[in-house]
Amino acid sequence: MMLTTYPEITVLSRAGRVARDPAERVEKLGRDLGVGYVLDGDVSRSADKIHITAQLIDVGTGHQLWARRFDEQGDDLVAIQEQIANRIYESLVGSTGAIETEEQRRAWQKSGPTLEEQDYLLRGQQFYFQFSQEAHARAREIWQAGLLKFPDSKRLRLSLAVNYRHGVEVGWSEHPDQDLENAWRLGGEASLIPDHSRSERWLTHWVMAKLAQWCKEDFERSVAEARAAIKIVPYDATSRADLAELMANAGRSDDAIEWLQEAVQRDPEGPEWYRGNLAWAYYLAGRYEDALAELKPLRKPRRLLLAALYSRLGRADDAHAVLTEFLKDNPGHSLVDEARWPLIAPAKRTWLRDLRGLGVPEEVPSNMRR
């Protein structure tokens, strides 16, 4: 039997076909170790296949929150173990994982006066990760209310900084310069507050990597922050895939491609934006065929990037069709918007030149914007 513990979860795994422990034993184990969840699993073999079952148990209630069976083929047990561990990790951990979902549900069961700092964080995250303008605004309201109650909160400051910056990136901000100033101020304040956990240290580096580019176009600091974040959680596919985009923007396309390829390998069922970021890194590296191969199959590809790739590969009609569709859906979009995107100077010149050649307008009058 192998036992691994983390701040809130214990992993209990057994090799061989043995009877599963009673649920109460798992609950007792979790309580004895002071964790909130236990991941229990079995490993068995039949013919040339390895069968793995796993379930996540809530220690407090004994309820099963998540369960999955994996049937793997092959003789490389170490590789299979790593693949399954990565897939379980991505299913359970992170802002959209099973553990966070359960914690968010609990946060909404509490009344206003009893809300703790973590409850505000979780409530806001539930809205933020809906990725709509209305939900984005609601998340900001929740986190601002939380910061009034917990003025020394590092995590609430980082969350608000992310919110302000993200609004500028996706075009929801009415005052982008002011919002970027707010993001930088909140990030700077958060950086001065001591870390209370490894998770906080990781999150601070992740957020500051983004803010350094978006708020200050400080690519050197952004790269350093991104590397520091990855060093803390080297096996997390999501942060690796997200931070890789910053590496590409900073002129480190080869590093970005390596990070993204590893993220896709670790989480092959992950969101399609992993491959969208990989296509972007390939584009900045001048590998247009590779970029198109990643981007074209996606359900929602980056259409301006797709148009630029078609143009680079001599497919003018396809480029025109994609751009026409994009501008129809985004009549207020122009090169002014694209110039706001943080890119190291040579890459920005190339990107804007490609878009200008496609026919993206230099600037759109304010009365044409939605």
N, C-alpha and C positions, 0 to 999 in steps of 0.2 A: 504494500500500500504506500502511496506517495501523498504527502500532505503539504500544501503550499498555502501560506496565508498572506493576505493583503489587508489594508486598513479596514475594509468593509466586507470582504469576501474570503471564504476559505474554499480551496479546491481539494476535493477528496477523490482520488482515483484509485481503481483496483484493476489489476491485470488478471485475466483468467475468468472462467465462468463460475462465479460464486453468487450466493444468495445476497440480494440487496439488504442493507441494514434497515431496520425499522425506522420510520420517519422520526420517531421520538429520539432515537440515538443521534441522528443528524442534527436535530434541533439542539440537543444537549451539547454536542460538540461545538456548535456555533456559539452557544451561550458561554461555554467554558473558555473559548478563545476570544470572546468579546467582539464577534463580528456579526453583521446583520444578515449575511447570506452565505449559503453553502452550495458549492457546485459539486454534485455527486455524479459519478459515472462508472460505467463498466466497459471493459475491453475484452473482446473474444475473437476467435479466429475460426473460420470454416472454409475448407478447401484453400483457395488462393485469395480469400477476402478477409479483411479485418473489419469487425463490426464494433462501433463505438456508440454508446448511448450516454447522454448527459442531461441533467436536469438541474435547474436553479431553485433552491428551496429558501423561502423566507423563514429565517430562524424564529422570528416573533410569532408567526401564525402557523407555521408548518405547511403553508400552501406552496404548491409548485407554480412558479412564475414563468418558467420557460423550460422547454424540453426539445430535444432533437436527436435523431439517429443519423449516424454517418456510416456508410458502407464504402470502404476504400479497397482498392486493388493494388498490389505491388509488394515488393520484398524489402524496400527501403523504409524500415520502421521509424528511423529518425526523421526522415523527410515527411512521412505521413503524420507523425506526431506533431511536427511543427506546423503543417498545413491545417490540421484540425484545431490546434491551439489558437492559431490566428483567426480561424473562422468563428470559433466560440468567443474569442475576445471581442471581435467586431460586433457580434450579436448582443453581447452583454454590457460592454463598457462604452462610454461615450454619451454624448448628449441625446442620442436617439436609441440607445440600447435598452435592454429589458430592465436593468437596474434603475436607470434614470427615469424611465417611464413610470415605474412603481413609485419612486420617490416623488415625482411630480404629482401623482394621484394622491399621495398622502398629504402633500403640501396644500392641496385644495380642500381637504377635509377639515382644516383648522380655521378658527375664527380670527378676524383681524387682530385683536389685542394679543393673541398668543403667537403670532407669526414671529419666527426667528429669521436670522440673516439667510440661512440656507433655504427657507421657505420662499422668501422673495426671489432668490436666485432661480429656484426651480420653477416657480410660477412664470417668471419672465421668459425662461428658456422655452417653456411649452409654446408660448406665442412666437418667440423669435424664430424658432425652427419651422414655423409654418411658411416663412418666406413670402409674405404678402405685405403690402404697404400698411394696411390696417393693423395686422398682427404686430408688425414692426413697431408701430407707434404705441400699441398697448404694452409691449414688452418694455419700452422706454419708460412709460408711466409707472409700471410696477417697480422697476429698478430704482427710479428716482425716489419713489415713496420709501423703498427699503433703505436708501442711503440717508434719508432724513432721520430714520429711526436708528440706523447703525452708521453714524458718520465716519467711523474708522474702518469701514469695510474695504478690504483690498479687492475682493471678488466682485462686489457691486460696481466699483469704479472701473474695473477691467471690462465688465459686461456692458456698461454704458459706453465706454470708449469704442468697443466693437460695434455697438449699435449705431453710434454717430458715424463711424467710418463706413459701415456697410450701406447706410442710407445714401451716402455720396456715391459709392461704387455703382449702385443699381439705379441711380437717378431719382430717388425719392426725396432728396433733400432740396428744400427751397432756398437754403442759405449754405451752400457747400463749404465755402471758406470758413464760415463761422463754426460749422459742425466739425470740420477737421481741426480747428483750433481747440474746440471742446474735447475732442477725442485725444489730442496730444496732451492737453492739461490733465485729463483724468488718468491717462496712462502714466504720465510722469509722477502724479501723486501716488498712484498705486505702486510704482517702482520703489518709492521711498518707504513704504510700509513693509515691515519684516514678513517674510514668508512663514506660514504656519505649517506648511506641508510641502512635500515634493510636488504634489499636484499644482499648488499655487505657484511654485517656482517655474514649473513647465508652462503654465498658462501665461505667466508674465512674459516670458521670452517669446511665446507664440504671438501674443497680442502686440508686443513692442516691435517684433519683426515687421508686422503689417503697418503699424503706425509710422515707423521710421521711413518707409517708402511713401506712403500716402500723404503724410503730413509734412515731411521734410525732404523727401527724395534723397534720403541718406542711405544709399545702397550698401555702403560698407558696414554700417551698423546693422542694417536689415539682415545681411548675410550672417553676421556674427550671432545675432539673436536667433535666427533660424537654426543654425548649427547647434547652439546651446540647447534649444528646445528638443531637437532630435536626439541629442546625446542623452537627455533625461529619459525619453521614451522611444528607444530605437525601434521598437516593434509595432508602434501604432501607425497603421496604414493611413488613417484619415489626416493626422497632422503632417505626416510625411508628404502626402499628395497635395495638401493645401499649401504648405510652405515651399514646395518645389516650384510653384508658380512664381513666388517671390525670387527664388534663385534664378529662374529664367529671366525675369524682368531686370535683374541685376547683372545680366551678362554671363551667368554661370549655367548656360544651357546644358552642358554635358552633365553637370551635377544634378540638374533638375530632371533630366531624362533618366538618369540612374535611380534617383529617388522615386520617380513615378513608376518606373518599371517594377521596382521592388514593392511599391504599394499595391499595384495591380496583382502581382504574384501573391502577396500576402492575403489580399482580399479580392479574389476574382469575381465575387458577386457584389462588389461594392458599387456605389453610385456612379453613374456614367460621367460625372464631371471629373473623375480621375483621368479618364481617357481624353476628355476635353482639354485638361491641363497638359496632358502629354502631347496632344496635337499642337498646342501653343508653344511648348518647349521645342518641338521639332521644327516648327515654323521659324522661330527665332534662331535656330541652329542652321537654317537653310536646307533642311531635309523635308522638302515639300511633299514628295510622294508618301513618305512615312506619316507626315502630318495628316494628309488626306485619308490615308488608310485607317487612321484612328478616329477621325472626325466624322466622316461620311456615314458610318453605320448608326450613329447616335440618334435617338429619338428627337432630341432637341440640341442640335449642334450649334456652335457659335456661328451665326450666319455671316457676320462680317469676315470672320476668319476663313470660313468656307469659301466665300466669294473671292477673297484674296488668294487663296490656294488655287482655285480654278484659274484665276487670271495668271498666276505664276506658271501654271502648267499648260498655258496656251488654250484653255477651254473658255473662250470669251463669252459664248452664248450662255453657258452654265453660270458663269460669274454674274452676268447681267441679270439673269432670272432670279438668282438668290438675292442680289442687292435690291432689285425692284420689290421683291416680297418683303424684305427687311424694312425698307423705307416706307412702304405702305403701312406696315404695323407700327413704325416709329417715325412719324412725319417730322418730329422736332429734332431728330438726331443729326449731328454735324461733326465736322472735324474738331470743333471746339470741345465737344464731349470726349472725343478720343484723346485729345491732347492732355486731358486731365489725368489719364491713366498713367501711373508711374512706370516709366521705362527708362533704362539707361540711354543716354543720348543717341548713340548710333542706332540702337534698336527702334527708338521712337521715330527717328527720321525715316527709317525704312518702312515702318508701319503706316505712318501718315502719308508717305509717298505712294504706297500701294493703294491706300483708300482713296487718295486724291485721283489716282489714275483710274479707279473704278467708277468715279463720279459721285462720291460722297460729298455733299455740299460743304463749303468752307464754314458757313455759319447760317443759322436759320433764324429769321425774325421771331421775336418773342411771342407775337400773336399767332404763330403757327404751332407753338409748342402746346402739348396737352397739359 
